[in-house]
Amino acid sequence: MSEKDNYILNDPMTPPTEELISEILGEKYAWLKQIFDHVSQKNSQTEGQWKYYNDVKQWLFRMMKKKDTIFWMALLPGNARITFYFPGSAEHLITSSNLPDKIIDMYLSTMNKKFHPISLTLDQIDNISIICELADLKMK
């Protein structure tokens, strides 16, 4: 079974609610709120939106600054996957940042693509600071 098969918000008739998200994430819901609070404190022009996407058959959350996407999020049982897409022109920004080497390597390993995905899950509390730093880089 692939990770995509584990995404759980796949009913187009049941949009995610705060209560449902909190139930799915449990204690990690507070971690997610920390990320959302960080993004909104850094830039008041940010907003998030849930939408059902037929191509992937699931609800995805999109955090935006005006019309620019900061990150995408999908929920898994007890977890969330947050993905950032950086252009190739962000190489210097990423490599000169304070991000851990594993994150920089994740970006560099996709140099053959137009956009470079960096995905993290909320499986470790340390990922909160990494996600917040990636969000800061996307908002520059």
C-alpha positions in Angstrom: 0.0 0.0 0.0 1.4 3.4 -1.0 1.4 6.4 1.4 -1.2 8.0 -0.9 -3.6 5.1 0.0 -3.3 6.2 3.6 -4.7 9.7 3.0 -8.0 9.8 4.8 -9.9 12.9 3.7 -11.2 11.2 0.5 -14.9 11.8 0.7 -15.8 14.8 -1.6 -19.0 15.3 0.4 -17.3 15.7 3.8 -15.2 18.8 4.0 -12.7 18.9 6.8 -13.7 20.8 9.9 -11.5 22.0 12.8 -13.1 19.2 15.0 -12.3 16.5 12.4 -8.8 17.7 11.9 -8.2 17.8 15.7 -9.6 14.3 16.0 -7.4 13.0 13.3 -4.2 14.6 14.5 -4.7 14.3 18.3 -1.9 16.0 20.2 -0.2 17.0 16.8 -3.1 19.3 16.2 -1.4 21.8 18.6 1.8 21.4 16.4 -0.1 22.3 13.3 -1.6 25.3 15.0 1.9 26.5 15.9 2.8 26.4 12.2 -0.3 28.2 11.2 0.2 30.8 13.9 3.8 31.3 12.8 2.9 31.8 9.2 0.1 34.3 10.0 2.3 36.3 12.4 5.0 36.5 9.7 2.6 37.8 7.1 -0.9 39.0 7.6 -1.8 38.4 4.0 -1.7 34.6 4.3 -4.8 32.4 4.2 -5.5 28.7 4.0 -8.1 26.9 2.1 -9.3 23.3 1.9 -10.4 22.0 -1.5 -11.3 18.6 -2.8 -9.2 17.6 -5.8 -10.7 15.0 -8.1 -7.3 14.1 -9.7 -5.9 12.9 -6.4 -9.3 12.0 -4.9 -8.7 13.8 -1.6 -9.1 17.1 0.3 -5.9 19.1 0.4 -5.1 22.2 2.3 -3.3 25.1 0.5 -1.6 27.8 2.5 -1.3 31.0 0.4 0.2 34.4 0.5 -2.2 36.3 -1.8 -2.3 33.9 -4.8 1.1 32.3 -4.2 1.2 28.9 -2.6 3.3 28.6 0.5 2.7 24.9 1.1 0.2 22.0 0.6 -1.0 19.7 3.3 -2.7 16.3 3.3 -3.8 14.4 6.4 -2.8 10.9 7.2 -4.0 8.8 10.1 -2.6 10.7 13.1 -0.3 12.8 11.0 0.0 15.5 8.3 2.3 15.7 5.3 3.3 19.3 4.4 4.9 19.9 1.1 6.7 22.9 -0.3 7.5 23.4 -3.9 10.5 25.6 -4.7 11.7 26.7 -8.1 15.2 26.0 -9.3 16.1 29.7 -8.8 15.7 29.1 -5.0 18.9 27.0 -4.9 21.0 29.7 -3.3 18.2 30.6 -0.8 17.9 26.9 0.3 21.6 26.1 0.3 22.6 29.2 2.3 19.8 28.7 4.9 20.1 27.1 8.3 18.0 24.2 7.2 19.3 20.7 8.1 21.5 19.0 5.5 18.8 16.3 4.9 16.4 19.0 3.8 18.9 20.7 1.6 19.8 17.3 0.1 16.0 16.7 -0.5 15.9 19.9 -2.6 19.2 19.2 -4.5 18.1 15.6 -5.3 15.4 17.0 -7.5 17.5 19.3 -9.7 16.2 17.6 -12.9 12.6 18.9 -12.2 11.1 22.3 -12.7 9.9 22.5 -9.1 11.7 20.9 -6.2 9.4 19.4 -3.6 10.4 19.3 0.1 8.0 17.2 2.2 7.8 16.7 5.9 5.4 15.0 8.3 4.4 16.0 11.8 6.0 12.8 13.2 8.7 14.7 15.1 8.4 17.9 17.1 11.7 19.1 15.5 9.9 19.3 12.1 7.8 22.3 13.3 10.8 24.6 13.3 12.0 23.2 9.9 8.5 23.7 8.4 8.3 27.3 9.8 11.7 28.1 8.3 10.7 26.7 4.9 7.5 28.8 5.1 9.6 31.9 5.8 11.8 31.1 2.8 8.7 30.7 0.6 7.3 34.1 1.8 10.5 36.0 0.9 
